[in-house]
Amino acid sequence: MVKFAGTRDVIELVNRIGMAKMFEELVAEAEADFARWPQFEKVARVASHSRDGVIELMPTSDGETYGLKFVNGHPKNTRDGLRTVTAFGLLADVATGYPTFISEMTITTALRTAATSALAAKHLARKDAKVMALIGLGAQSEFQALAFKAILGIKSLRVFDVDPAATRKFARNMADSGIAITYLPTAEEAVTGADIITTVTADKRNATILSDNMVGAGVHLNGVGGDCPGKTELHRDILLRSKIFTEFTPQTRIEGEIQQLDADHPVTELWEVISGAKPGRDSDRDITLFDSVGFAIEDFSTLRVIRRLVEQHGLGREIDLLPEEGDPKDLYGLIRAGAPNETKLSA
Ligand SMILES: NC(=O)c1ccc[n+]([C@@H]2O[C@H](COP(=O)([O-])OP(=O)(O)OC[C@H]3O[C@@H](n4cnc5c(N)ncnc54)[C@H](O)[C@@H]3O)[C@@H](O)[C@H]2O)c1
């Protein structure tokens, strides 16, 4: 039997422990895994691009546990009442190759993306950062806001979305969040005075959510929505003024904001900062950019947290994904044993 956690389990779990505790758990696990980054097998995700979106497989292993996520990204989906991003994932035992845990990862991807953003900002933003601008108020947005509140103590947000319905939804969801939210009519006004700017929009093109004049000294940029070839959010000139941090650089060169730069443009991987091998920002005047595209190790960490918490809270259920144990060489015997009679089976 394999443990399965569905969306209802994850919803129940988060409601029991609260978003702040959830983000603390996720950030602690991810921070520990980023610190042991060289132990992981790393490969750029396998992406199947189509006109309207992408389907991706994201595998990794630490030698003991293997993790894999299936995830899509289809910005046009919301026009038809479908989600931009859906996902599920699994953990497996490297020694036997047996899958041990399967989970929904649509909600969980939003949790892990926000946790990774907050982890990066914890290491890269100015220590006195107080105000965050949030551009894009879709599915990921509340998670981003709440992760930054839980991990960095951000209690003041300046927000903007081109879609009034998304803005109303955000306002409804965040009414009791304890965050002071200012709604602005343009991205330019939203970023004014912000110490951290999170862009989390969805458009399958090279968009310019932020232009160069909108980003001043000392700001930390958390670029989440630019995560596919031909899908970016920041003007190239901003990148040229920023100290850039990546997850797994070979993947980010293809998918991140830095696809706009030369292939040898210098970047630092976030794990190098977290492990203490390299510095983060050099001064309070640096512009730091976390060029987030999402990497398999973050899903691995998150799946392990979800599995542990689901177990602790008695959630999830066993599914018969694998055949019952028995003579390992007699697989066909299982079919014979389940058949009403032998004659019918071989006919
Ligand atoms: N980096 C990662 O790890 C990671 C993980 C998950 C999702 N993503 C990406 O994050 C983005 C957001 O995902 P989502 O699930 O919230 O999508 P979504 O479609 O639910 O929301 C996106 C929002 O952006 C708004 N928007 C689009 N263009 C805009 C503009 N010019 N200015 C302001 N707002 C604008 C839309 O109106 C919408 O409300 C997607 O591009 C997705 O691919 C990245």
PDBQT file of the ligand as one rigid body, heavy atoms in Angstrom, charges set to zero:
ROOT
HETATM    1  N1  LIG A 401       8.573  30.235 -10.144  1.00  0.00    +0.000 N 
HETATM    2  C1  LIG A 401       7.833  29.239  -9.744  1.00  0.00    +0.000 C 
HETATM    3  O1  LIG A 401       8.303  28.373  -9.023  1.00  0.00    +0.000 OA
HETATM    4  C2  LIG A 401       6.382  29.220 -10.118  1.00  0.00    +0.000 A 
HETATM    5  C3  LIG A 401       5.524  28.292  -9.493  1.00  0.00    +0.000 A 
HETATM    6  C4  LIG A 401       4.165  28.350  -9.791  1.00  0.00    +0.000 A 
HETATM    7  C5  LIG A 401       3.700  29.278 -10.716  1.00  0.00    +0.000 A 
HETATM    8  N2  LIG A 401       4.584  30.116 -11.328  1.00  0.00    +0.000 N 
HETATM    9  C6  LIG A 401       4.129  31.113 -12.294  1.00  0.00    +0.000 C 
HETATM   10  O2  LIG A 401       3.534  32.163 -11.544  1.00  0.00    +0.000 OA
HETATM   11  C7  LIG A 401       2.591  32.838 -12.369  1.00  0.00    +0.000 C 
HETATM   12  C8  LIG A 401       1.288  33.053 -11.641  1.00  0.00    +0.000 C 
HETATM   13  O3  LIG A 401       0.668  31.789 -11.448  1.00  0.00    +0.000 OA
HETATM   14  P1  LIG A 401      -0.850  31.754 -10.972  1.00  0.00    +0.000 P 
HETATM   15  O4  LIG A 401      -1.168  30.319 -10.768  1.00  0.00    +0.000 OA
HETATM   16  O5  LIG A 401      -1.044  32.737  -9.858  1.00  0.00    +0.000 OA
HETATM   17  O6  LIG A 401      -1.561  32.314 -12.295  1.00  0.00    +0.000 OA
HETATM   18  P2  LIG A 401      -2.999  32.999 -12.419  1.00  0.00    +0.000 P 
HETATM   19  O7  LIG A 401      -3.334  32.932 -13.863  1.00  0.00    +0.000 OA
HETATM   20  O8  LIG A 401      -3.946  32.418 -11.429  1.00  0.00    +0.000 OA
HETATM   21  O9  LIG A 401      -2.738  34.518 -11.967  1.00  0.00    +0.000 OA
HETATM   22  C9  LIG A 401      -1.939  35.420 -12.696  1.00  0.00    +0.000 C 
HETATM   23  C10 LIG A 401      -2.462  36.841 -12.494  1.00  0.00    +0.000 C 
HETATM   24  O10 LIG A 401      -1.587  37.751 -13.173  1.00  0.00    +0.000 OA
HETATM   25  C11 LIG A 401      -2.401  38.822 -13.648  1.00  0.00    +0.000 C 
HETATM   26  N3  LIG A 401      -1.679  39.563 -14.666  1.00  0.00    +0.000 N 
HETATM   27  C12 LIG A 401      -1.378  39.183 -15.937  1.00  0.00    +0.000 A 
HETATM   28  N4  LIG A 401      -0.724  40.179 -16.580  1.00  0.00    +0.000 NA
HETATM   29  C13 LIG A 401      -0.603  41.195 -15.692  1.00  0.00    +0.000 A 
HETATM   30  C14 LIG A 401       0.012  42.475 -15.742  1.00  0.00    +0.000 A 
HETATM   31  N5  LIG A 401       0.582  42.922 -16.851  1.00  0.00    +0.000 N 
HETATM   32  N6  LIG A 401      -0.012  43.239 -14.631  1.00  0.00    +0.000 NA
HETATM   33  C15 LIG A 401      -0.611  42.803 -13.488  1.00  0.00    +0.000 A 
HETATM   34  N7  LIG A 401      -1.205  41.600 -13.379  1.00  0.00    +0.000 NA
HETATM   35  C16 LIG A 401      -1.191  40.802 -14.466  1.00  0.00    +0.000 A 
HETATM   36  C17 LIG A 401      -3.644  38.116 -14.149  1.00  0.00    +0.000 C 
HETATM   37  O11 LIG A 401      -4.733  39.004 -14.291  1.00  0.00    +0.000 OA
HETATM   38  C18 LIG A 401      -3.863  37.063 -13.065  1.00  0.00    +0.000 C 
HETATM   39  O12 LIG A 401      -4.734  37.512 -12.053  1.00  0.00    +0.000 OA
HETATM   40  C19 LIG A 401       2.448  31.984 -13.634  1.00  0.00    +0.000 C 
HETATM   41  O13 LIG A 401       3.183  32.617 -14.659  1.00  0.00    +0.000 OA
HETATM   42  C20 LIG A 401       3.052  30.653 -13.244  1.00  0.00    +0.000 C 
HETATM   43  O14 LIG A 401       3.572  29.973 -14.359  1.00  0.00    +0.000 OA
HETATM   44  C21 LIG A 401       5.899  30.110 -11.037  1.00  0.00    +0.000 A 
ENDROOT
TORSDOF 0
